[in-house]
Amino acid sequence: MRTSLSRLLILLAVLGLAFAAGCGGGGGEKKAEELKSIKLGFVIPITGDIPKVGESSRQAAEMLREEIAAAGGVEVGGVKLPVEFLYEDNESKAESAVSAALKLIEQNKVLGIIGPQASKQAIPAGEVANANKTPMISPWSTNPATTLNRPYVFRACFLDPFQGPVAAKFATEEFGATKAAVLFDIASDYPKGLAEYFKKAWEDIHGAGSVVAFETFTTKDQDFSAQLTKIANTGADVLFVPQYYSEVALIVPQARRAGFDKPILGSDSWGSAELMSLCGDACRGLYFTTHYAAAGATGATKDFIEKFSAKYGYVPDDVAALTWDATRMMLEAITATGGLKGSLPEMREQIRASLASIEQFDGITGSMRFDAEGDPIKCAVVVKISDEGEFTFFKSVCP
């Protein structure tokens, strides 16, 4: 019931703002405006279930903003302009992400939006951004629905239809596994979608019935003992857990207590800097698919890690790295317009067109280019959690 009500509120918000814009709402946005600054909005989870995601997103953005300010601004049409970053809390809720996006678009009049991070918030916020023709880049949302048929919505990360098969192939080759179990939150877009892609890929390799357990729970659950006991009794060779780091810290120790002593494999949502402080020894030696590995990084990636670590006192996670890339990509697209002109809607359209025409972007999470849906074509990384608790590079898998 709550989900249905949330979807209704989201639909009404999208339709309401689109109607207002069509009737000349928004304080005369159709008039030509003088651009005095580059104003971007960030829709991130400052509170809620994954606050570390919001914290590292904001920290990466602020570090970039300070570097830009020190350089005198961003050059647009031969003029250097200051940047303004506005942060809105989506509270890890879909309806709050919609409200935050609407506020940034209508009240704050941003040129573009960075975020949301999680697919559960990025999908409805992307609907709002696209309906109101405002360019948006999600750094971390891997669900295909975020960008599907939305020309104003882009992302900086690979997709779950790629990540699922990568995880399945890796577990097959690395562990010699032939039978897999999956445990996931059925009420959340990201884990549900990725679990289904993994299951299909696994059965494509090993045949029907080779996923011997496909167990579910619901958001906010903390006791997984019934599902994990069932999984332990199936004889599965590997357990795939495509959940957020806060849930992983509960699931992995409970799996061991339930008697599951085989490898446990994760996804990019494991990559928070807080995972090891929450999970501890139970997560050492495990693997997960993700966007970059901090340990052993070189070049611009190493420079970013060193600056971030010195400033904030910890190694940046993949969310921080992807936020850095997404924000830089938006700013580079703005610069590439050669000068924003006309009304705010016209400027937003110029930025969208510039993003869509990017041939190659060399980010700290890898080199990428966009396909027709606004999705980057880029490589995935398999990370091993070392005995010291570091996220170390194990192998790279490219499309």
C-alpha positions in Angstrom: 0.0 0.0 0.0 2.8 2.4 0.9 4.5 1.6 -2.4 1.3 2.3 -4.4 0.8 5.6 -2.6 4.4 6.6 -3.2 4.1 5.9 -6.9 0.9 7.9 -7.0 2.5 10.9 -5.3 5.5 10.6 -7.7 3.2 10.6 -10.8 1.2 13.5 -9.5 4.4 15.5 -8.9 5.7 14.8 -12.4 2.5 15.7 -14.1 1.9 18.8 -11.9 5.3 20.3 -12.7 5.1 19.4 -16.4 1.7 21.2 -16.6 3.0 24.2 -14.8 6.0 24.5 -17.1 3.7 24.2 -20.1 1.5 27.0 -18.8 4.5 29.4 -18.5 5.2 28.5 -14.8 8.5 28.8 -13.1 8.8 32.6 -12.9 9.4 33.5 -16.6 12.0 30.9 -17.5 11.3 31.4 -21.2 13.1 34.7 -21.1 16.8 35.0 -22.1 18.9 35.0 -18.9 22.4 36.1 -18.1 24.4 33.2 -16.7 26.3 34.4 -13.6 27.3 31.0 -12.2 27.1 27.2 -12.9 24.5 26.0 -10.5 24.2 22.2 -10.1 21.9 20.2 -7.7 22.8 17.0 -5.8 20.1 14.6 -4.7 21.8 12.3 -2.2 21.0 10.2 0.9 22.3 12.4 3.7 20.0 10.6 6.1 18.2 7.2 5.9 19.5 3.7 5.4 22.8 4.5 3.6 24.0 7.9 5.0 27.7 7.1 4.2 26.7 7.1 0.5 25.5 10.7 0.9 28.5 11.7 2.9 31.1 10.5 0.5 29.1 11.9 -2.4 29.1 15.4 -0.9 32.7 15.2 0.2 33.8 14.3 -3.4 31.7 17.1 -4.8 33.0 19.7 -2.3 36.6 18.7 -3.0 36.0 19.3 -6.7 34.1 22.6 -6.0 37.1 23.9 -4.0 39.6 22.9 -6.7 37.4 24.7 -9.3 37.2 27.8 -7.1 40.9 27.9 -6.7 41.3 27.7 -10.5 39.0 30.7 -10.9 35.9 28.8 -12.1 34.7 26.9 -15.1 35.2 28.4 -18.6 32.1 28.7 -20.6 32.2 30.6 -23.9 35.5 32.2 -23.0 34.4 33.4 -19.6 35.2 31.8 -16.3 32.1 31.4 -14.1 31.9 30.3 -10.4 30.2 27.0 -9.5 27.4 26.6 -7.0 26.6 23.1 -5.6 23.2 22.7 -3.9 22.6 19.5 -1.8 19.2 18.0 -1.1 18.6 15.0 1.1 16.5 12.2 -0.4 16.4 10.4 2.9 16.9 7.1 1.0 13.2 7.3 -0.1 11.7 7.5 -3.5 9.2 10.2 -2.7 11.8 12.4 -1.0 14.0 12.0 -4.1 11.1 13.3 -6.2 10.6 16.3 -3.9 14.3 17.1 -3.9 14.5 17.0 -7.7 11.4 19.2 -8.0 12.8 21.8 -5.6 16.2 21.9 -7.4 14.5 22.3 -10.8 11.7 24.7 -10.0 12.9 26.7 -7.0 16.6 26.6 -7.3 16.7 26.7 -11.1 19.7 24.5 -11.4 21.3 23.7 -14.8 21.5 20.0 -14.1 21.3 17.4 -11.3 23.9 14.9 -10.0 22.3 11.8 -8.4 20.4 10.2 -6.9 22.8 7.3 -6.2 20.6 4.3 -5.5 18.3 3.0 -8.2 15.3 3.1 -5.8 15.5 6.9 -5.8 17.2 7.5 -9.2 14.4 5.9 -11.2 11.6 8.2 -9.9 13.9 11.3 -9.8 14.9 10.5 -13.4 11.3 10.6 -14.4 11.0 14.0 -12.9 14.2 15.3 -14.5 13.2 14.0 -17.9 9.6 15.3 -17.8 11.0 18.7 -17.0 13.8 18.5 -19.5 16.6 18.9 -17.0 19.9 17.0 -17.6 20.6 14.5 -14.8 23.6 12.1 -14.3 23.3 9.3 -11.7 26.7 8.3 -10.6 25.8 4.9 -9.0 22.4 3.7 -10.2 22.9 0.5 -12.2 19.2 -0.4 -12.9 18.4 0.0 -16.6 15.1 1.8 -15.9 16.9 4.9 -14.7 17.8 6.0 -18.2 15.4 3.9 -20.4 13.6 6.2 -22.8 14.8 9.3 -20.9 17.0 11.4 -23.2 17.7 13.9 -20.4 19.0 11.2 -18.0 22.5 9.7 -18.0 24.7 7.7 -15.7 28.4 7.2 -14.9 28.3 3.5 -14.0 27.9 0.2 -15.8 24.5 -1.5 -15.8 23.1 -4.6 -14.0 22.6 -6.5 -17.2 26.4 -6.4 -17.5 27.2 -6.7 -13.8 25.0 -9.8 -13.3 26.8 -11.9 -15.9 30.2 -10.7 -14.8 29.5 -12.0 -11.3 28.1 -15.3 -12.5 31.1 -15.9 -14.8 33.6 -14.9 -12.1 32.1 -17.3 -9.5 32.0 -20.1 -12.1 35.7 -19.7 -13.1 37.2 -18.6 -9.8 35.3 -20.9 -7.3 34.5 -23.8 -9.7 30.9 -23.3 -8.6 28.0 -25.1 -10.4 25.2 -24.4 -7.9 24.4 -20.9 -6.7 22.1 -19.3 -4.1 20.9 -15.7 -4.1 19.5 -13.6 -1.2 18.0 -10.2 -2.0 15.5 -7.5 -1.0 12.5 -8.0 -3.2 11.1 -4.5 -2.4 14.1 -2.6 -3.7 14.7 -2.0 -7.4 18.5 -2.4 -7.4 18.9 -5.8 -5.6 15.8 -7.3 -7.2 16.9 -6.4 -10.7 20.5 -7.5 -10.2 19.4 -10.8 -8.6 17.3 -11.6 -11.6 20.1 -10.8 -14.1 22.5 -13.0 -12.1 20.1 -15.9 -12.0 19.5 -15.7 -15.8 23.3 -15.6 -16.5 24.0 -18.4 -14.1 21.3 -20.7 -15.7 22.6 -19.8 -19.1 26.0 -21.2 -18.0 24.9 -24.2 -15.8 21.3 -25.0 -16.9 17.9 -24.7 -15.5 17.7 -25.5 -11.8 21.3 -24.6 -11.1 20.2 -21.7 -8.9 19.2 -23.9 -6.0 17.9 -21.1 -3.8 16.4 -17.7 -4.7 15.5 -16.3 -1.3 14.0 -12.9 -0.6 13.4 -10.5 2.3 11.9 -7.0 2.7 13.6 -3.7 3.3 14.4 -3.1 7.0 14.5 -6.8 7.9 17.4 -7.7 10.1 17.0 -11.4 10.8 17.8 -13.6 7.8 18.3 -16.9 9.7 15.4 -18.8 8.1 16.5 -17.9 4.5 20.2 -18.6 5.3 19.5 -22.0 7.0 17.6 -23.0 3.9 20.4 -21.9 1.7 23.0 -23.7 3.7 21.0 -27.0 3.3 20.8 -26.7 -0.5 24.4 -27.5 -1.2 25.0 -24.3 -3.0 28.7 -23.6 -3.9 28.3 -19.8 -3.7 26.0 -17.2 -2.3 25.3 -14.0 -4.2 24.2 -11.1 -2.1 23.5 -7.9 -4.2 22.7 -5.8 -1.1 23.8 -2.5 0.4 26.8 -2.5 2.7 24.7 -2.0 5.9 22.7 -5.1 5.1 25.8 -7.1 4.1 27.2 -6.5 7.5 24.2 -8.4 9.0 23.8 -11.1 6.3 27.4 -12.4 6.1 27.9 -13.2 9.8 24.4 -14.7 10.0 25.3 -16.9 7.0 28.3 -18.2 8.7 26.3 -18.9 11.9 23.7 -20.7 9.8 26.4 -23.1 8.6 27.1 -21.7 5.1 30.9 -21.9 4.8 31.2 -21.4 1.0 32.2 -18.2 -0.8 29.9 -15.2 -0.6 30.0 -12.9 -3.6 28.8 -9.3 -3.7 28.0 -6.4 -6.0 29.0 -2.7 -6.3 26.7 -1.8 -3.4 29.3 -3.4 -1.1 31.8 -0.8 -2.0 31.2 1.7 0.9 34.1 2.8 3.0 32.0 1.8 6.0 31.6 -1.9 5.0 34.6 -3.2 7.0 33.9 -1.2 10.1 30.4 -2.7 10.2 31.2 -6.2 8.9 34.7 -6.8 10.3 36.5 -10.2 10.0 33.5 -11.9 8.5 33.9 -10.0 5.2 37.7 -10.4 4.8 38.6 -12.6 1.8 35.3 -12.0 0.0 34.9 -10.6 -3.5 32.5 -8.2 -5.1 32.0 -6.6 -8.5 32.4 -2.8 -8.6 33.6 0.3 -10.5 37.1 0.8 -9.3 39.7 -0.5 -6.8 41.5 2.0 -4.6 44.4 -0.2 -3.7 47.1 -0.2 -6.4 45.5 2.6 -8.3 47.7 4.7 -10.7 47.6 8.1 -12.5 44.7 10.4 -12.0 42.9 7.8 -9.9 45.8 7.6 -7.5 45.9 11.4 -7.3 42.2 11.6 -6.5 42.6 8.9 -3.8 45.5 10.6 -2.2 43.8 14.1 -2.1 40.6 12.7 -0.8 42.3 10.6 1.9 44.4 13.5 3.0 41.3 15.8 3.2 38.8 13.4 4.8 40.9 10.8 6.6 39.7 7.7 4.7 40.1 6.0 1.3 37.3 7.1 -1.1 34.7 4.5 -2.0 33.3 3.9 -5.4 30.4 6.3 -4.7 32.9 9.1 -4.1 34.8 8.3 -7.3 31.7 8.0 -9.4 30.3 11.3 -8.1 33.6 13.0 -9.0 33.4 11.5 -12.5 29.7 12.4 -12.9 30.2 16.0 -11.8 33.2 16.5 -14.0 31.3 15.0 -16.9 28.5 17.5 -16.4 30.9 20.4 -16.1 32.9 19.3 -19.2 29.6 19.1 -21.2 28.8 22.6 -20.1 32.2 23.9 -21.2 31.8 22.0 -24.5 28.7 23.9 -25.4 30.9 26.9 -26.2 28.6 29.2 -24.3 25.1 28.8 -22.8 22.5 31.1 -24.3 18.8 31.9 -24.1 16.4 30.9 -21.4 17.0 28.3 -18.6 15.1 25.6 -20.5 17.2 26.3 -23.6 20.4 26.2 -21.6 19.4 22.8 -20.1 18.7 21.5 -23.6 22.2 22.7 -24.8 23.8 20.8 -21.9 21.8 17.6 -22.6 22.9 17.7 -26.3 26.5 18.2 -25.2 26.3 15.3 -22.8 24.8 13.0 -25.5 27.6 13.9 -28.0 30.5 13.0 -25.7 32.7 10.6 -27.7 35.0 9.6 -24.8 35.3 10.7 -21.2 38.4 9.6 -19.3 37.3 9.4 -15.7 39.0 8.1 -12.6 36.7 5.0 -12.7 37.8 4.3 -16.3 37.3 5.5 -19.8 33.7 5.6 -21.1 31.4 6.7 -23.8 27.6 6.9 -23.9 25.3 4.7 -25.9 21.9 5.8 -27.2 20.3 5.4 -23.8 22.8 7.6 -22.0 24.5 4.6 -20.5 28.3 4.4 -20.4 30.2 1.6 -22.1 33.0 0.8 -19.6 34.7 -2.0 -17.7 33.8 -3.6 -14.4 36.3 -4.5 -11.7 36.4 -7.5 -9.3 37.7 -6.6 -5.9 39.0 -8.9 -3.2 38.8 -7.7 0.4 42.3 -8.3 1.8 43.2 -9.6 5.2 43.9 -6.0 6.1 40.4 -5.0 5.1 41.4 -3.2 1.9 39.5 -3.3 -1.4 42.2 -4.7 -3.7 42.1 -5.0 -7.5 41.7 -8.7 -8.5 40.7 -8.5 -12.2 39.0 -6.3 -14.8 36.1 -7.4 -17.0 35.3 -5.3 -20.1 32.3 -5.4 -22.5 
